[in-house]
Amino acid sequence: MSRKTSMICFAIVAAMVAVLAAMGRQLWCQCGQATPWAWDIWSEHASQHLIDPYFFTHVLHGVIFYWVLKWMPWPQWLRNHESSRWAVATAIEASWEILENSPLIINRYREATMALGYTGDSIANSIADVIACLTGYFIASKAGWKWSILFAIALEVGLLITIRDSLLLNIIMLGYPIDAIREWQTP
């Protein structure tokens, strides 16, 4: 990634932080604990520290964004400029972080998914989620499509085993909630 692209990506993240702050999102978990991660998705710490299990779904965002952006019929100037696609991926993920923390999506998570007490992400968690996305983007850019698919499957299965949730289940439950899935996910 070029220095110019790095600066653009940094500006996108800074704009996301400003919007999230204007929306009233907190910088960090209210508990004040300096622990950088929170693994219990059923606690008030979920999505409040830097890293939680959902960090890995954002890694998958990056893998997906890489291949979608690579295979899209872009104009020639974008098709051949990997650094421009980095900025586009950053903008998409930052936009999702803003949307994800809107009352519309927070309420949808509460109504339709296992995240009944979800209150949104802290700003620090949103920044880490963008970094996770860019990590997935980088991995996909180096791994090739076959390894990217295997990597994505491994992450999805790992999440299903450890937290009974995954990116695919999140998408399903946000779009068309299925009671049997919700019952299976509930501890």
Disulfide bonds with the S-S distance in Angstrom:
none
